[in-house]
Amino acid sequence: MPTNERGTTRSSAARRATVLIREFVEVSEEFEAHVGRELTVNPTDLQAMELLIMNGPLSPTVLAHRLSISTAAVTSVVDRLVALGHVRRTEHPTDRRGILVVPSPASVGLAKAILTPMITGIDAVLDEFSAAEQAVVTSYLERVLEVYRAHLPSK
């Protein structure tokens, strides 16, 4: 049987924590789909909403870049979001030819109403652990993210 750097034996079957990480990713995807249904948007439109909620107003060009889609495609995304009342277009304050896409307060509120109970619940679970245990959990998750990122293709 193979051994790890600590000299302990590892089986070829996935460890329970590794299986749970995969399950976490799957449930996260399900939750994101739920949020999209609540906001009545498709996955790309939801990504745009997430960017706008997290970053505030963005230009269509910046939004297109961050979504990795064309500016023509982002126009369709913004049109759909405007039609649903999730965003509005406004003049750019420093570029008289430019516009910004601004998330509507009502849509931000709805998204936060969906997300806040889940985030609060996760924090409550973490609060059940000692500071030392929280540090171990945090370290483990940081390292798992490093592994995930290391396996992504370079941009």
C-alpha positions in Angstrom: 0.0 0.0 0.0 1.2 3.5 -0.7 2.4 5.7 2.1 2.1 9.5 2.5 4.9 11.9 3.6 4.2 11.0 7.3 4.8 7.4 6.6 1.2 6.3 7.2 -0.5 3.9 4.9 -3.1 5.1 2.5 -5.7 3.0 0.7 -6.5 3.7 -2.9 -10.1 4.5 -1.9 -10.9 8.2 -1.4 -10.8 9.4 2.2 -14.0 10.5 3.8 -12.9 14.2 3.9 -12.0 14.0 0.2 -15.5 12.5 -0.6 -17.1 15.3 1.5 -15.2 18.0 -0.4 -16.6 16.5 -3.7 -20.1 16.4 -2.1 -19.7 20.0 -0.9 -18.9 21.1 -4.5 -22.0 19.3 -5.7 -24.3 20.8 -3.1 -22.8 24.2 -3.7 -23.7 23.9 -7.4 -27.2 22.8 -6.4 -27.5 25.8 -4.0 -26.3 28.2 -6.8 -29.0 26.7 -9.1 -31.5 27.4 -6.4 -30.5 31.0 -6.1 -30.7 31.3 -9.9 -34.2 29.9 -9.8 -35.2 32.3 -7.0 -33.8 35.3 -9.0 -35.3 33.8 -12.3 -31.9 34.0 -14.1 -29.8 31.5 -16.0 -26.3 30.5 -14.7 -24.4 33.2 -16.7 -26.8 35.9 -15.6 -26.4 34.7 -12.0 -22.6 35.0 -12.3 -23.1 38.6 -13.6 -25.4 39.3 -10.6 -22.8 37.8 -8.2 -20.1 40.0 -9.6 -22.3 43.1 -9.4 -23.4 42.4 -5.9 -19.8 41.7 -4.7 -18.1 44.6 -6.6 -20.8 47.2 -7.2 -21.4 48.9 -10.5 -19.2 47.6 -13.4 -18.9 48.6 -17.0 -20.1 46.1 -19.6 -16.5 45.6 -20.8 -15.3 44.7 -17.3 -18.3 42.5 -16.8 -17.6 40.7 -20.1 -14.0 40.2 -19.1 -14.8 38.8 -15.7 -17.4 36.5 -17.1 -15.1 35.4 -19.9 -17.7 36.3 -22.6 -17.8 38.7 -25.5 -19.0 42.2 -25.1 -21.9 41.3 -27.5 -22.8 38.4 -25.2 -22.7 40.6 -22.1 -25.1 43.0 -23.8 -27.6 40.2 -24.0 -26.9 39.4 -20.3 -27.5 43.0 -19.2 -30.6 43.3 -21.4 -32.1 40.2 -19.7 -31.2 41.5 -16.2 -32.6 45.0 -17.0 -35.9 43.3 -18.2 -36.1 41.4 -14.9 -35.4 44.6 -12.9 -32.2 43.2 -11.4 -30.0 45.9 -12.9 -30.1 49.3 -14.6 -27.7 51.0 -16.9 -26.4 54.4 -15.8 -24.0 56.9 -17.2 -20.4 56.5 -16.2 -19.4 59.3 -13.8 -16.0 60.0 -15.5 -16.4 58.7 -19.0 -19.2 60.5 -20.8 -19.4 57.8 -23.5 -19.4 54.9 -21.0 -22.1 53.3 -18.9 -22.2 51.3 -15.8 -24.4 48.3 -14.9 -25.8 48.9 -11.4 -27.5 46.1 -9.4 -30.9 47.1 -8.0 -31.2 47.3 -4.2 -34.3 45.0 -4.3 -32.3 42.3 -6.1 -29.3 42.7 -3.8 -31.7 42.4 -0.9 -33.3 39.2 -2.3 -30.0 37.6 -3.0 -28.8 38.4 0.5 -32.1 37.1 2.0 -31.3 33.8 0.4 -27.6 33.7 1.2 -27.5 35.1 4.7 -29.2 32.2 6.5 -26.9 29.7 4.8 -23.8 31.7 5.7 -25.0 32.2 9.2 -25.5 28.5 9.5 -22.0 27.7 8.3 -20.6 30.2 10.8 -22.6 28.6 13.6 -21.1 25.2 12.7 -17.6 26.7 12.8 -18.3 28.3 16.1 -18.8 24.8 17.6 -15.1 24.2 17.2 -12.3 25.6 19.4 -10.0 28.2 17.9 -7.3 25.6 17.4 -9.7 23.3 15.6 -10.9 26.2 13.5 -7.3 26.9 12.5 -6.9 23.3 11.3 -10.1 23.4 9.3 -9.1 26.7 7.8 -5.6 25.4 6.9 -7.1 22.3 5.4 -9.5 24.3 3.2 -6.8 26.7 2.1 -4.6 23.9 1.0 -7.5 22.1 -0.8 -8.2 25.4 -2.7 -4.5 25.5 -3.6 -4.7 22.0 -5.1 -7.9 22.9 -7.0 -6.3 26.1 -8.4 -3.1 24.2 -9.3 -5.1 22.0 -11.5 -6.8 24.8 -13.5 -5.3 25.7 -16.8 -3.4 28.9 -17.0 -5.3 31.9 -18.3 
